[in-house]
Amino acid sequence: MNRQPLRVAILEAERMLAAAGVESPRVDAEVLAAHVLGVERGRLMMVPLVDPPVVEAYRKLVVRRTAREPLQHLLGTAALGPAVVAVGPGVFTPRPETELLLEWGLERIADVPAPLVVDLCTGSGALALAIAASRPDARVHAVEADPGALSWARHNIESHIEGGGTPVTLHAADVRWPDLLVELESKVDLVVCNPPYVPEGTPLPPEVTGWDPPGAVFGGPDGLEIIRAVIATAAGLLRYGGWLGIEHDDTHGDTVPGLLRRRRVLTDVEGHTDLAGRPRFATARRRPAPP
């Protein structure tokens, strides 16, 4: 059996992915190679030659990626902070941009002992699990309405617990329900949310339109339908001085902070950009208790 240079296989994969319009062809080619070989991406140079069956398995994955199947679906997992969750058809794939919301939220509760945290529109459970992994003392609740996403979240939470992680309470519920989590009213230290926020009709990459559930992507004609409900729900859940962070579309840099300011119980409203300088999430704080 003639072994083949891995370098040549990766170069060919990069060429195929670039021709298919994949945004980061070299990175994807290397990540898929590392996945097939079962090694870290940084150690690919330590594998100069591979067997033909390995090349064939690699090529099959590359062909699927050229059809714009999400990289995370091919790997079977997606990472958010310290959390690695299973993803696939029927659930929204976590994006790197949400790392910024995660970091912000962890900073807000850094000095809060045993914080109470709620993740609305949890999807795969990635944000809730990232907080739970970062703060094992936190009491984390995750809310999701879609049955398909709930299955993924339940699986990921169970895997987290089996791996020694602290429990996360999953609620099959809709953020638009007026009585959502009434037992936690005025008690929550941090509410975070990565909701469906894309305005209907917005052109999106094939990785999104072909694979992410539309209900996890689009937030009504203006993209704000779920965000309005999240703000109303969070305003009731937060304790005095508690914090809220909501990811939003890059066209909502003024709109979402404006919606937050309309709530008299909220203050310290601020917009935040992603690493590319685009508006990405907005934050606010429930006003402290009156003297």
KASULWO-V610385 format. One record per residue. RES is the residue in three letters. SS is DSSP state (H for helix, E for strand, - for the rest). NEAR is the number of other C-alpha atoms within 8 Angstrom. Layout:
res->RES ss->SS near->NEAR
res->RES ss->SS near->NEAR
This chain:
res->MET ss->- near->4
res->ASN ss->- near->5
res->ARG ss->- near->8
res->GLN ss->E near->10
res->PRO ss->E near->9
res->LEU ss->H near->10
res->ARG ss->H near->7
res->VAL ss->H near->8
res->ALA ss->H near->9
res->ILE ss->H near->12
res->LEU ss->H near->10
res->GLU ss->H near->8
res->ALA ss->H near->12
res->GLU ss->H near->12
res->ARG ss->H near->9
res->MET ss->H near->10
res->LEU ss->H near->14
res->ALA ss->H near->11
res->ALA ss->H near->7
res->ALA ss->- near->9
res->GLY ss->- near->7
res->VAL ss->- near->10
res->GLU ss->- near->5
res->SER ss->- near->7
res->PRO ss->H near->12
res->ARG ss->H near->9
res->VAL ss->H near->7
res->ASP ss->H near->10
res->ALA ss->H near->14
res->GLU ss->H near->11
res->VAL ss->H near->9
res->LEU ss->H near->12
res->ALA ss->H near->12
res->ALA ss->H near->12
res->HIS ss->H near->10
res->VAL ss->H near->9
res->LEU ss->H near->7
res->GLY ss->- near->6
res->VAL ss->- near->8
res->GLU ss->- near->8
res->ARG ss->H near->9
res->GLY ss->H near->5
res->ARG ss->H near->8
res->LEU ss->H near->12
res->MET ss->H near->6
res->MET ss->H near->5
res->VAL ss->- near->8
res->PRO ss->- near->9
res->LEU ss->E near->8
res->VAL ss->E near->11
res->ASP ss->- near->10
res->PRO ss->H near->10
res->PRO ss->H near->6
res->VAL ss->H near->10
res->VAL ss->H near->11
res->GLU ss->H near->8
res->ALA ss->H near->9
res->TYR ss->H near->11
res->ARG ss->H near->9
res->LYS ss->H near->8
res->LEU ss->H near->10
res->VAL ss->H near->13
res->VAL ss->H near->8
res->ARG ss->H near->10
res->ARG ss->H near->12
res->THR ss->H near->12
res->ALA ss->- near->7
res->ARG ss->- near->10
res->GLU ss->- near->13
res->PRO ss->- near->9
res->LEU ss->H near->8
res->GLN ss->H near->11
res->HIS ss->H near->11
res->LEU ss->H near->10
res->LEU ss->H near->9
res->GLY ss->- near->9
res->THR ss->E near->11
res->ALA ss->E near->12
res->ALA ss->E near->10
res->LEU ss->E near->14
res->GLY ss->- near->7
res->PRO ss->- near->8
res->ALA ss->E near->10
res->VAL ss->E near->9
res->VAL ss->E near->11
res->ALA ss->E near->11
res->VAL ss->- near->14
res->GLY ss->- near->10
res->PRO ss->- near->8
res->GLY ss->- near->9
res->VAL ss->- near->14
res->PHE ss->- near->12
res->THR ss->- near->10
res->PRO ss->- near->10
res->ARG ss->- near->7
res->PRO ss->- near->6
res->GLU ss->- near->9
res->THR ss->H near->11
res->GLU ss->H near->10
res->LEU ss->H near->8
res->LEU ss->H near->13
res->LEU ss->H near->12
res->GLU ss->H near->8
res->TRP ss->H near->8
res->GLY ss->H near->12
res->LEU ss->H near->10
res->GLU ss->H near->7
res->ARG ss->H near->9
res->ILE ss->- near->10
res->ALA ss->- near->6
res->ASP ss->- near->5
res->VAL ss->- near->6
res->PRO ss->- near->6
res->ALA ss->- near->7
res->PRO ss->- near->12
res->LEU ss->E near->11
res->VAL ss->E near->13
res->VAL ss->E near->13
res->ASP ss->E near->14
res->LEU ss->E near->14
res->CYS ss->- near->12
res->THR ss->- near->15
res->GLY ss->- near->13
res->SER ss->- near->16
res->GLY ss->- near->14
res->ALA ss->H near->15
res->LEU ss->H near->10
res->ALA ss->H near->14
res->LEU ss->H near->12
res->ALA ss->H near->13
res->ILE ss->H near->12
res->ALA ss->H near->16
res->ALA ss->H near->11
res->SER ss->H near->8
res->ARG ss->- near->7
res->PRO ss->- near->8
res->ASP ss->- near->9
res->ALA ss->- near->12
res->ARG ss->E near->11
res->VAL ss->E near->14
res->HIS ss->E near->12
res->ALA ss->E near->15
res->VAL ss->E near->15
res->GLU ss->E near->16
res->ALA ss->- near->11
res->ASP ss->- near->7
res->PRO ss->H near->7
res->GLY ss->H near->8
res->ALA ss->H near->14
res->LEU ss->H near->13
res->SER ss->H near->8
res->TRP ss->H near->14
res->ALA ss->H near->14
res->ARG ss->H near->10
res->HIS ss->H near->9
res->ASN ss->H near->12
res->ILE ss->H near->12
res->GLU ss->H near->8
res->SER ss->H near->8
res->HIS ss->H near->12
res->ILE ss->H near->10
res->GLU ss->H near->7
res->GLY ss->- near->6
res->GLY ss->- near->6
res->GLY ss->- near->10
res->THR ss->- near->10
res->PRO ss->- near->10
res->VAL ss->E near->12
res->THR ss->E near->7
res->LEU ss->E near->10
res->HIS ss->E near->8
res->ALA ss->E near->10
res->ALA ss->- near->9
res->ASP ss->- near->9
res->VAL ss->- near->14
res->ARG ss->- near->9
res->TRP ss->- near->7
res->PRO ss->- near->5
res->ASP ss->- near->5
res->LEU ss->- near->10
res->LEU ss->- near->7
res->VAL ss->H near->7
res->GLU ss->H near->4
res->LEU ss->H near->8
res->GLU ss->- near->11
res->SER ss->- near->9
res->LYS ss->- near->9
res->VAL ss->E near->15
res->ASP ss->E near->13
res->LEU ss->E near->15
res->VAL ss->E near->14
res->VAL ss->E near->13
res->CYS ss->E near->12
res->ASN ss->- near->11
res->PRO ss->- near->14
res->PRO ss->- near->12
res->TYR ss->- near->15
res->VAL ss->E near->13
res->PRO ss->- near->12
res->GLU ss->- near->10
res->GLY ss->- near->5
res->THR ss->- near->6
res->PRO ss->- near->4
res->LEU ss->- near->6
res->PRO ss->- near->6
res->PRO ss->H near->9
res->GLU ss->H near->10
res->VAL ss->H near->8
res->THR ss->H near->9
res->GLY ss->- near->7
res->TRP ss->- near->11
res->ASP ss->- near->14
res->PRO ss->- near->10
res->PRO ss->H near->7
res->GLY ss->H near->7
res->ALA ss->H near->11
res->VAL ss->H near->12
res->PHE ss->E near->12
res->GLY ss->- near->17
res->GLY ss->- near->12
res->PRO ss->- near->8
res->ASP ss->- near->9
res->GLY ss->- near->15
res->LEU ss->- near->11
res->GLU ss->H near->10
res->ILE ss->H near->14
res->ILE ss->H near->14
res->ARG ss->H near->9
res->ALA ss->H near->10
res->VAL ss->H near->12
res->ILE ss->H near->10
res->ALA ss->H near->8
res->THR ss->H near->12
res->ALA ss->H near->10
res->ALA ss->H near->11
res->GLY ss->H near->8
res->LEU ss->H near->13
res->LEU ss->E near->18
res->ARG ss->E near->11
res->TYR ss->E near->9
res->GLY ss->E near->11
res->GLY ss->E near->11
res->TRP ss->E near->14
res->LEU ss->E near->12
res->GLY ss->E near->13
res->ILE ss->E near->13
res->GLU ss->E near->12
res->HIS ss->- near->15
res->ASP ss->- near->11
res->ASP ss->- near->8
res->THR ss->- near->6
res->HIS ss->- near->9
res->GLY ss->- near->14
res->ASP ss->- near->8
res->THR ss->H near->7
res->VAL ss->H near->11
res->PRO ss->H near->13
res->GLY ss->H near->8
res->LEU ss->H near->10
res->LEU ss->H near->11
res->ARG ss->H near->10
res->ARG ss->- near->6
res->ARG ss->- near->8
res->ARG ss->- near->6
res->VAL ss->- near->7
res->LEU ss->E near->13
res->THR ss->E near->10
res->ASP ss->E near->7
res->VAL ss->E near->12
res->GLU ss->E near->8
res->GLY ss->E near->12
res->HIS ss->E near->9
res->THR ss->E near->10
res->ASP ss->- near->10
res->LEU ss->- near->6
res->ALA ss->- near->5
res->GLY ss->- near->6
res->ARG ss->- near->8
res->PRO ss->E near->14
res->ARG ss->E near->14
res->PHE ss->E near->13
res->ALA ss->E near->15
res->THR ss->E near->14
res->ALA ss->E near->13
res->ARG ss->E near->12
res->ARG ss->E near->14
res->ARG ss->- near->9
res->PRO ss->- near->6
res->ALA ss->- near->6
res->PRO ss->- near->3
res->PRO ss->- near->2
